[in-house]
Amino acid sequence: MEPILIQPGLLMRIAADAARNVLWRRLQRLVRSSATGESAEPELAAFEESPTDPRLARELIGALIRLSAQDPEFSTALEEWGEMAEDQSGRAGSVTNTISGGTFHGSVIQGRDFHGVNIFNASPGTGPRDGDQ
């Protein structure tokens, strides 16, 4: 079975809008439905108190991974939740670009999923310089 991969940043984005977020409510139900003797509810409650704390996000993820190792049904449901979360919150076009903390000189390219872009060209129609490949 593939390991469950949920990034703390994704969990924090979802929890930040927990009041209106269907994904967050689904995760809560999933945690509470675990059939094992173990529970991730303490970690879930701690993270809900401070949903911007990456340490608490990692602790919740660790608890979810432990539950997944013990309960194949939970593991499958968590994997499905993680894919849905990625689709809705991570891969579906959301982009946050930030530049801060100093004075910057030169060009900046910000965005997501660049294709067919050669940043080494000084002007359109010129090929890469020696050593740029």
N, C-alpha and C positions, 0 to 999 in steps of 0.2 A: 504494500500500500504506500502510495506517495505521502510524504510528510505534508501536514497542513501548513500553508504559508499565508499568514495574515500579517501585514505590516502595521506597526504601531501607529504610523501616520494616518493610515486608512481608518483604523479603529477610532482615532481621535477625531477625524473629520465626521465620521458617522455619529459619534456620541455628542459632538458639539451642537448638533441640531436634533438632539434626541426627542424633544417634545413633539416634533412633527415628522420624525423619521421612521418610516415603516421598517427599514433595515434594523434599526436599533431595537425596536419592539420584537422583531423576529428573533434576534439574538437573545434577548431576555427570555423569551418563551423557550428557546432551544436549551439554554442553560438550566432553566427550571424543570425541563422535561427529562433530564438525564436519568437513566435507569440504574446507574451505578451507585455504589455506596459513597462515592466521592461527590464533591460538589465544587463548582466554580462560583457559587453565589457570593462568598466573602470577597473574592477578587472583583467580581462584577459590581458589588455594592461600593467597594473602595474606589473603583474607577469612575463610577457614576458620580461620586462626590467631587472628584477632580479629573474631569475628562480631557484635560490638556496636559496631564502628567505622563510623559513617555514611560517612566518607570512602572507606573500602575498599568499602563497599556500592555507592557511586556509581561507583567505578572499575570494579567488576565489571559493573555495569549498562552502563556505557559500552562495555566490551569486548563484551558481549552484543549491544549495538546495532550495533557495527561488524561483528560476524560476521553478524548478520541482514541487513545491507545487502549483503553479499557472497554470501550463500547463501540462496536462497528457501526451500529445504526446512528449513533451520535456523530461518529466520524464522517459518515456519508452526508448527514444533514449539515454538518459544519462546513464540509467542502462545498456543498451546493450554496450555502449561505455566503461563503467567501467568494465564490465565482460571481454571485449576484451582486455582492458588495463592490467587487472590482469593476464589474460592468457599469453599475449605476454611479459609483463614486470615483473610480480611478481611471478607467480606460475610456469612458464615454465622452471624452472631449473636455473634461474640466482641466483647466490650466491655471496655475498660480505662478506668476513670475515676480520676483522681488529683487531689487538692487538697493542696498542700503549700506550705511556704515562708512562712508568715505567719499572721496572725490575720485571720479573715474574719467579716464580719457580714452578715446577710441570708440570703435564700433561695438555694439552689443546686439546679439541676436537672441530673442526670446520667443518661445513658442513651444510647440509639441509636435512630434511625429513629422519631422522634416524629411522630405524625400527629394532626391535629385538636386540637392543644393551642394555646391562646391564652395566652401568658405575661403578657399585659397586663391580664388580668382580676383585679381585687382579690378577687372572690368569685364562686362559681358563679352563673350567670344574669345577670351584668351584662355589658353590651356594652363595646366598646373606648372608652377615653377619647378626647377630641378630640386629634388629632395622633398617635395611636398607630398609625394605619394606614399 
